[in-house]
């Protein structure tokens, strides 16, 4: 069984994530842009438009209850050439849930996303990036690969700016990094998705200046 202390440290510590067997980076000649908590009626279309304009691709870790409310918007993500992945059915900390509830939440999320998008999902990231031992086991038993992040913009905060988000997300960024952003404000500061969208051109511009393409995990 996974060590609960490693589960708590994995989003912050490469060593803890490695011991847990959870990826924070990928083996690729490029950078993964990832967005959590959607789909959102304003944030997701704004992000999709910006990505399309830059010819960039991203992974969207979707919340099942939001997909059920906006299945067509979830489908637009796939139609735009992006990858959909699982964030959970409800945005709840796994450590507060019994194993049975974690498994059921994962099952409902996978069903909602695959029904809306017409495609199988292969990647998983838990709410807050924190697995419980039961959550790690449930993801793997469902054939999902855990993926956290190695760079983040901390864009969910109330008191931040697009410039600060972009600077954090791209600080020392290199091939193989996974950048965490959010295209929704359902579970974070109100209107935080607007700051994310405003930061995105600067983020993609910096990646281009460094010769880094956006890639999808395989």
Secondary structure, 3 states (H helix, E strand, C coil): CCCHHHHHHCCCCHHHHHHHCCECCCCCCCEEEEEECCCCCCHHHHHHHHHHHHCCCEEEEEEHHHHHHCHHHHHHHHHCCCEEEEEECCCCCHHHCCHHHHHHHHHHHHHHHHHHHCCCCCEECCHHHCCCHHHHHHHHHCCCEEECCCEECCCCCCCCCHHHHHHHHHCCCCCCCEEEEECCCCCCCCCHHHHHHHHHHHHHHHHHHCCCCECCCC
